Amino acid sequence: MSHSLAAHSLADRCALVTGASSGIGREVARRLASLGARVVACARRYDRLAELAAESEGSIHPARCDLRDLSEIEALFSEVRAEHGGVDILVNNAGFGHKQPLMSGEPAVWRDMLAVNVLALSACTRHAVVDMQARGVAGHILHISSLSAHRVPGGSGMYSATKFAVRSVTEGLRQELRDAGSPIRVTSISPGFVETEFAENYHGDPDAAAATYRRYPVLQPRDIADAVEFTVTAPAHVEYHDLLVRPTQQSS
């Protein structure tokens, strides 16, 4: 699905993918590595990252990081600079949701969603942009968001709030970069239903997760990897800023 111009090869570029131990992040890490990038795959579950790295023949490098800890994020970016020269492509994929409404949800769970979905994403983005600017790199920031950034499904107002925040952060960053005359591009990809571990975590019930994914053919992680590939291989003058990706039969 990539653009055919060889000039947009990812060879010699370093990509950092958060939440790479499963689902979309894992597939995106594989895809970027297949396009020639050196990929730093970040997550808490290091054993899964090690398995991913072992199958990559040296193109994927595991890095354990708890994104709820801002000091660990800072250490992660310092490590990437020391070992790989800095981040050229950042894929902010890490995120999670729980069905925790305003009236009946647990504030501790809201806090965790905000910490990972918004604060960690913003901190990673700032570290990456500062690094790109210092090196004069025309880099790319990608946020894996959600259709819940564009509508509020019943019972998920608090989760949607985090994704509406990502939508605002994405547009705010685009404006900041343009005001600064920066060539760095920023993209938000908002998937609908994708068959990952998300639904089981969201509902806390494997049966409810299975029901979510068997109503009609839903997206697979490779479909979102296709979207990532399409955006990062686009010509430098093209910025796919806000990309919504639904299963064909998804109604909202």
C-alpha positions in Angstrom: 0.0 0.0 0.0 3.0 2.3 0.3 3.7 5.1 -2.2 6.0 3.9 -4.9 8.6 6.6 -4.7 12.0 5.2 -3.5 12.8 8.6 -2.0 10.3 7.8 0.8 12.1 4.6 2.0 12.3 4.4 5.7 15.9 3.1 5.5 18.2 4.6 8.2 15.2 6.1 10.0 14.4 5.3 13.6 10.8 4.6 14.6 9.5 4.4 18.2 6.2 2.5 18.6 4.5 2.6 22.0 2.2 -0.1 23.1 4.0 -2.5 20.8 3.5 -5.8 22.8 0.2 -6.7 21.1 -2.5 -5.7 18.7 -2.1 -2.6 16.5 1.3 -1.6 18.0 2.8 -5.0 17.4 1.7 -5.0 13.8 2.8 -1.5 13.2 6.3 -2.3 14.6 6.5 -5.2 12.2 5.4 -3.1 9.2 7.8 -0.3 9.8 10.7 -2.7 10.2 9.7 -4.3 6.9 10.0 -0.9 5.3 13.5 -0.6 6.5 13.2 1.4 9.7 15.0 0.6 12.9 12.1 0.1 15.3 12.2 0.6 19.0 9.2 -1.3 20.4 8.1 0.0 23.7 5.7 -1.5 26.3 5.5 -2.8 29.8 5.4 -6.5 28.9 9.0 -7.0 28.0 8.7 -10.7 27.4 6.3 -10.1 24.5 8.7 -7.4 23.1 11.6 -9.8 23.3 9.6 -12.4 21.2 8.8 -9.7 18.7 12.5 -8.6 18.5 13.6 -12.3 18.1 11.5 -12.7 14.9 12.7 -9.4 13.4 16.4 -10.4 12.6 17.7 -7.3 14.4 15.4 -4.6 13.1 13.2 -4.4 16.1 14.7 -3.4 19.5 12.7 -4.0 22.7 12.4 -1.3 25.4 10.4 -1.7 28.6 8.7 1.5 29.7 5.7 2.3 31.9 4.2 5.3 30.2 2.4 6.3 33.4 5.8 7.3 34.8 7.1 10.5 33.1 10.7 9.8 34.3 10.6 6.5 32.5 9.5 8.3 29.3 12.4 10.7 29.6 14.8 7.8 30.2 13.4 6.0 27.1 14.1 8.9 24.8 17.6 9.4 26.3 18.2 5.7 25.5 16.9 6.0 22.0 19.2 9.0 21.4 22.2 7.2 22.7 21.7 4.0 20.9 19.9 5.0 17.7 20.6 8.7 17.2 17.1 9.9 18.0 13.5 9.4 16.9 12.5 10.1 13.3 9.0 8.6 13.5 6.9 8.4 16.7 3.8 6.2 16.7 1.8 6.9 19.9 -0.2 3.7 19.9 -0.3 2.9 23.6 -3.7 3.5 25.1 -6.6 1.7 26.8 -10.2 2.1 27.7 -12.5 0.9 30.4 -16.3 1.3 30.5 -16.2 3.7 33.4 -19.0 6.4 33.0 -19.0 9.7 34.9 -21.9 8.7 37.2 -20.7 5.2 38.2 -17.1 4.9 37.2 -14.0 4.8 39.4 -11.9 8.0 39.4 -8.7 5.9 39.7 -9.5 4.3 36.4 -10.3 7.7 34.8 -6.9 8.8 36.1 -5.1 5.9 34.5 -6.8 6.5 31.1 -5.9 10.1 31.2 -2.3 9.3 32.2 -1.7 6.9 29.3 -4.1 8.2 26.6 -3.3 11.9 27.0 -0.5 12.8 29.3 2.0 10.1 28.1 1.1 10.7 24.5 1.8 14.4 25.0 5.0 13.8 26.8 6.3 11.4 24.2 5.3 13.8 21.5 7.2 16.7 23.1 10.4 14.6 23.6 10.2 13.5 20.0 9.6 16.9 18.5 12.3 18.6 20.5 14.7 15.9 19.4 13.7 16.2 15.7 14.0 20.0 15.8 17.5 19.8 17.4 18.6 17.5 14.6 16.8 19.3 11.8 14.8 16.2 11.0 11.6 16.3 8.9 10.0 13.7 11.2 6.5 12.4 11.6 4.3 12.1 14.7 1.4 9.6 14.5 -1.3 9.2 17.1 -3.4 6.0 17.0 -6.6 7.5 18.3 -10.2 6.2 18.0 -13.5 6.9 16.3 -14.5 7.8 19.9 -12.6 11.0 19.3 -15.4 11.9 16.9 -18.5 10.6 18.6 -19.5 9.4 22.0 -20.8 5.8 22.2 -23.2 5.1 25.1 -21.4 4.5 28.4 -18.0 5.5 27.2 -18.0 9.3 27.8 -14.9 9.2 30.0 -12.9 7.1 27.5 -14.1 9.3 24.6 -13.0 12.4 26.6 -9.4 11.1 26.5 -9.7 10.6 22.7 -11.3 14.0 22.1 -8.3 15.4 24.0 -6.0 13.6 21.6 -7.9 15.2 18.7 -7.3 18.6 20.2 -3.6 17.9 21.0 -3.1 16.8 17.4 -4.6 19.9 15.9 -2.8 22.1 18.4 0.5 20.5 17.5 -0.1 20.9 13.8 -0.7 24.6 14.4 2.5 25.0 16.5 4.6 23.2 13.9 3.3 25.4 11.1 3.8 28.6 13.1 7.4 27.4 13.7 8.0 26.7 10.0 8.7 23.1 10.9 8.6 20.3 8.3 7.5 17.8 10.9 4.2 16.2 10.0 1.5 15.1 12.5 -1.2 12.5 11.8 -4.1 11.1 13.8 -5.5 7.7 12.8 -8.9 6.9 14.3 -9.9 3.3 14.0 -13.3 1.8 14.5 -13.6 -1.7 15.8 -10.3 -3.6 15.5 -9.9 -7.2 16.7 -7.4 -6.8 19.5 -7.3 -7.2 23.3 -9.1 -3.8 23.7 -12.7 -5.0 23.9 -11.9 -7.6 26.6 -10.1 -4.9 28.7 -12.9 -2.4 28.0 -15.8 -4.7 29.1 -13.8 -6.8 31.5 -15.6 -9.8 30.0 -14.3 -12.1 27.2 -17.8 -13.1 26.1 -18.7 -9.4 25.6 -15.5 -8.9 23.7 -16.2 -11.9 21.4 -19.7 -10.5 20.8 -18.3 -7.2 19.8 -16.1 -8.7 17.2 -18.5 -11.3 15.6 -21.3 -8.9 14.7 -19.7 -8.2 11.3 -16.2 -8.3 9.8 -14.2 -5.9 11.9 -10.8 -4.4 11.2 -7.6 -6.3 11.8 -4.3 -4.7 13.1 -2.8 -5.1 9.7 -5.5 -2.7 8.3 -4.2 0.0 10.7 -0.6 -0.8 9.8 -1.7 -0.2 6.2 -2.9 3.3 7.1 0.4 4.0 9.0 2.4 2.9 6.0 0.4 5.0 3.7 0.9 8.2 5.8 4.6 7.8 6.6 5.5 7.1 2.9 3.6 10.0 1.5 5.5 12.7 -0.3 7.0 15.4 2.1 4.4 18.0 0.9 1.5 15.8 1.9 0.2 15.6 5.5 -2.7 13.1 6.2 -3.8 14.9 9.3 -7.0 13.2 10.5 -7.8 9.7 9.1 -10.9 7.8 10.1 -10.9 4.0 9.4 -14.1 2.0 9.9 -15.2 -1.5 9.2 -17.5 -1.2 6.2 -20.5 -2.3 8.2 -19.9 -0.1 11.3 -22.7 2.3 11.5 -21.2 5.1 13.6 
